[in-house]
Amino acid sequence: MTSIASRRPKLPPLEGELRPGARQARAQRLVRAALGRHPIGMLFSAPYAFFIAVLFAYPLGLAVWISFHRYFFAAPGVSVPRPYVGLANYQAVLDDPAVRQAFLNIAIFMVINVPLTVMLSLLLATALNAVIPFRAFFRTSFFVPYVTASVATVGVWLFMFSSGGIVSNVLGPLAPHPSWLINEQWAMPSIAIYVTWKGLGIFILLYLAALQTVPKELYEAAEVDGASWWHRFRSVTVPGVRQVTTLVTLLAVITGANLFTEPYLLTGGGGPNGKSTSPVLQIYETGIEQNHPDFASALGVILVVGVLAIVGIQQLVQRRQA
């Protein structure tokens, strides 16, 4: 005998109410959206995420906090007032002529270094990708400066570009006076050329890996059509490695923004007359040597925002070209 409850018609769920199966499916979708299809991957990436949080995220957050306060280093255990000053540190950074000179120096550096890095590394990688004698030797030789300690390569560079060095002796009367690294006009271009030479190996390696993915059939078809080497390079090679070119440009910009070791060692800390000072070197001098970490933090935040703006513009241009 059928009960009254079993004959009762089933009402549709109220608006906003989910059936148990639908609620479970929705919960699974939310978990999958947060953790991905394979949540175990979060476990494997947790150590690196912790590393990033400790060594990058926390210091950056602390720097932002310091930049809005009157802050200076004190002895351990000593409590000193650190009042909130708003944008005063940022105003001091923007009004400082030494900071403006440092950003002008780094702009000169990037104008020289970034195009040289992209063009030379692509051309050399294309040459090394061809069948030439001693190809393995040349690939290794271009990579040696990158893995060599900066102190060693700086010593060689100082010897070559000093007033009585090899470069000045070869050029003779064409060499600048005063010499390259103590000349206000040539100090930063000399550093840009040095950084280009030292970092060329890693960018050649990136382009070599990208060239392996370009189909050889495209080169063969272009050659059958009578295209010259230059036309094959421009029409096949350059478009085929466009994504790596974006990566190389991005890495070169970041390298320029973080320039510190080279002007510190090559020109004795930004000389002559601050013509080779970089923003990072300025951060070190004001924050560590002069005990003004609030000023240095504000300068660092401005530098980070500037680099992010350049990267954002680059990505926007790339998307429009795609």
C-alpha positions in Angstrom: 0.0 0.0 0.0 1.4 3.3 -1.1 1.9 5.9 1.7 0.6 9.4 1.5 4.2 10.7 1.7 5.3 8.7 -1.3 2.3 10.1 -3.3 3.2 13.7 -2.4 4.4 15.6 -5.5 8.1 16.7 -5.4 8.4 20.4 -5.4 11.1 22.1 -7.5 14.0 23.5 -5.5 13.7 27.1 -4.4 15.7 29.8 -6.2 19.3 29.7 -5.0 18.9 26.2 -3.5 21.1 23.5 -4.9 20.5 19.8 -4.8 23.1 17.8 -2.9 24.7 16.5 -6.1 24.9 20.0 -7.6 26.3 21.4 -4.3 29.1 18.8 -4.4 29.8 19.5 -8.1 30.0 23.2 -7.4 32.4 22.6 -4.4 34.6 20.5 -6.7 34.7 23.2 -9.3 35.7 25.8 -6.7 38.5 23.5 -5.4 39.7 22.8 -8.9 39.7 26.5 -9.7 41.7 27.3 -6.6 44.2 24.3 -6.7 44.0 23.2 -10.4 43.3 19.8 -11.8 46.1 18.2 -9.9 46.2 19.6 -6.3 49.3 17.6 -5.6 51.2 20.2 -7.6 50.5 22.7 -4.9 52.4 20.5 -2.5 55.4 20.3 -4.8 55.5 24.0 -5.4 55.0 24.9 -1.7 58.8 25.1 -0.9 59.4 27.5 -3.8 56.4 29.5 -2.8 57.7 29.7 0.7 61.1 30.8 -0.6 59.5 33.6 -2.7 57.4 34.7 0.2 60.3 34.9 2.6 63.0 36.3 0.4 61.0 38.5 -1.9 57.4 39.2 -0.8 58.1 40.1 2.8 61.2 42.3 2.1 59.2 44.1 -0.6 56.2 44.7 1.8 58.6 45.9 4.5 60.3 48.3 2.0 56.9 49.8 1.1 56.1 50.2 4.8 59.5 51.9 5.5 59.0 54.2 2.6 56.0 55.8 4.3 57.8 56.3 7.6 60.8 58.2 9.0 63.0 55.2 9.5 66.7 54.7 10.4 68.7 51.8 11.7 69.2 51.6 15.4 71.1 49.4 17.8 69.5 46.0 18.5 67.0 46.2 21.3 66.7 50.0 21.1 63.2 51.3 20.5 63.0 54.6 18.6 60.0 56.4 17.2 59.4 55.9 13.4 56.6 58.3 12.6 54.4 58.1 9.5 55.4 60.8 7.0 53.2 60.0 4.0 54.7 60.8 0.7 57.6 62.9 2.1 60.2 60.3 1.2 58.9 60.0 -2.4 59.0 63.7 -2.7 62.6 63.8 -1.5 63.5 61.1 -4.0 61.9 63.0 -6.9 63.6 66.3 -5.9 67.0 64.8 -5.6 69.2 65.7 -8.6 71.5 62.7 -7.9 68.5 60.3 -8.3 67.5 62.0 -11.6 71.0 61.6 -12.8 71.0 57.9 -11.8 67.8 57.2 -13.8 69.2 59.1 -16.8 72.3 56.9 -16.6 70.3 53.8 -16.5 68.2 55.0 -19.5 71.5 55.5 -21.4 72.6 52.1 -20.4 69.3 50.4 -21.6 69.4 52.3 -24.9 72.8 50.8 -25.6 72.6 47.4 -23.9 69.1 46.1 -24.8 69.3 46.5 -28.6 72.9 45.2 -28.6 72.0 42.2 -26.5 69.1 41.3 -28.7 70.8 41.8 -32.1 74.2 40.3 -31.2 72.8 37.2 -29.4 70.4 36.5 -32.3 73.0 36.9 -35.0 75.6 34.9 -33.1 73.1 32.1 -32.3 72.1 31.9 -36.0 75.7 31.6 -37.0 76.4 29.0 -34.3 73.3 27.1 -35.3 74.8 26.6 -38.8 77.2 23.8 -39.6 80.6 25.4 -39.1 83.9 24.0 -37.9 84.6 24.1 -34.2 81.0 24.9 -33.5 81.1 23.4 -30.0 84.2 25.3 -29.1 82.6 28.6 -30.1 79.4 27.9 -28.2 81.4 27.3 -25.1 83.7 30.3 -25.5 80.7 32.7 -25.7 79.3 31.2 -22.5 82.6 31.5 -20.5 82.3 35.2 -19.6 78.8 34.6 -18.2 79.9 31.9 -15.7 83.2 33.7 -14.8 83.2 35.8 -11.6 82.6 39.5 -12.2 85.7 40.4 -10.2 87.9 38.5 -12.6 86.3 39.9 -15.8 86.3 43.4 -14.4 90.0 43.2 -13.8 90.6 42.3 -17.4 88.3 45.1 -18.5 90.1 47.7 -16.4 93.4 46.5 -17.9 92.0 46.8 -21.5 90.2 50.2 -21.1 92.7 52.1 -18.9 94.5 55.1 -20.2 97.5 52.9 -21.2 95.4 49.8 -22.0 95.2 47.8 -25.2 92.1 49.5 -26.6 93.5 53.0 -26.1 96.9 52.0 -27.6 95.2 50.5 -30.7 92.9 53.5 -31.2 95.8 55.9 -30.7 94.6 59.5 -31.1 91.0 58.3 -31.6 90.8 57.1 -27.9 89.0 59.5 -25.6 90.8 61.7 -23.1 90.4 61.2 -20.2 90.2 57.4 -20.6 87.0 55.4 -21.1 86.0 54.6 -17.5 86.9 58.0 -16.1 85.3 60.0 -18.9 81.9 61.5 -18.1 80.6 60.8 -21.6 82.0 57.3 -22.1 81.8 55.8 -18.6 78.2 54.5 -18.9 78.5 53.4 -22.5 81.6 51.4 -21.5 79.7 49.7 -18.7 76.8 48.9 -21.1 79.2 47.3 -23.6 80.9 45.3 -20.8 77.5 44.0 -19.5 76.5 43.1 -23.1 79.7 41.1 -23.6 79.5 39.3 -20.2 75.8 38.3 -20.5 75.8 37.4 -24.1 76.3 33.7 -23.5 73.0 33.0 -21.7 71.0 34.9 -24.4 72.8 33.0 -27.2 71.8 29.8 -25.4 68.2 30.9 -25.3 68.2 31.7 -29.0 69.9 28.4 -29.9 67.1 26.5 -28.1 64.5 28.5 -30.0 66.1 28.0 -33.3 65.8 24.2 -32.9 62.0 24.7 -33.0 61.9 26.6 -36.3 60.9 24.1 -39.1 63.7 23.5 -41.6 61.1 23.2 -44.3 60.5 27.0 -44.1 64.2 27.6 -44.8 64.1 25.1 -47.7 61.0 26.7 -49.2 62.5 30.2 -48.9 65.7 29.0 -50.5 63.8 27.4 -53.4 62.0 30.7 -54.0 65.4 32.3 -54.3 65.5 34.2 -51.0 68.9 35.4 -49.9 70.4 34.8 -46.5 69.2 38.1 -45.2 65.6 37.6 -46.5 65.6 34.1 -44.9 66.8 35.6 -41.7 64.3 38.4 -41.7 61.2 36.4 -42.9 61.8 33.0 -41.2 64.3 33.3 -38.3 63.1 36.5 -36.7 59.4 35.6 -36.6 60.2 32.1 -35.5 62.0 33.3 -32.4 59.7 36.2 -31.5 58.7 34.9 -28.1 62.3 34.4 -27.1 63.1 37.9 -28.3 60.5 39.1 -25.9 62.0 37.1 -23.1 65.5 38.4 -23.9 64.3 42.0 -24.0 62.6 41.5 -20.7 65.7 40.0 -19.0 67.9 42.7 -20.4 65.6 45.4 -19.0 65.6 43.7 -15.6 69.4 43.4 -15.7 69.7 47.1 -16.4 67.3 48.0 -13.6 69.4 45.9 -11.2 72.7 47.3 -12.3 75.1 47.5 -9.3 78.2 45.4 -9.5 79.6 46.8 -12.7 79.5 50.6 -11.9 80.6 49.8 -8.3 83.7 47.9 -9.5 84.5 49.6 -12.8 84.1 53.2 -11.9 84.8 53.2 -8.2 81.2 53.6 -7.1 79.5 55.6 -9.8 82.2 58.0 -11.0 83.1 60.3 -12.6 80.8 62.9 -10.9 77.9 60.4 -10.7 77.8 59.8 -14.5 77.7 56.0 -14.0 75.6 55.8 -10.8 72.7 53.4 -11.1 69.5 53.6 -9.0 70.4 50.4 -7.2 73.9 51.8 -6.4 72.1 54.9 -5.1 69.9 52.7 -2.9 73.0 51.1 -1.4 74.8 54.4 -0.8 71.8 56.2 0.8 70.3 53.2 2.6 73.4 51.4 4.0 76.3 53.9 3.9 74.3 57.0 4.9 71.7 55.2 7.1 68.6 56.6 5.2 66.7 53.4 4.5 63.4 55.4 4.2 64.8 57.3 1.3 66.3 54.2 -0.2 63.0 52.2 0.2 61.1 55.0 -1.6 63.6 54.9 -4.4 63.4 51.1 -4.6 59.6 51.2 -4.8 59.7 53.8 -7.6 62.2 51.6 -9.5 60.0 48.5 -9.1 57.0 50.4 -10.4 59.0 51.7 -13.3 60.2 48.2 -14.3 56.6 46.9 -14.0 55.4 49.7 -16.2 58.0 48.9 -18.9 57.1 45.2 -18.8 53.4 46.0 -19.0 53.9 48.3 -22.1 56.0 45.6 -23.7 53.3 43.0 -23.1 50.6 45.3 -24.5 52.6 46.0 -27.6 53.3 42.3 -28.1 49.6 41.5 -27.8 48.7 44.1 -30.4 51.3 42.8 -32.8 50.1 39.2 -32.4 
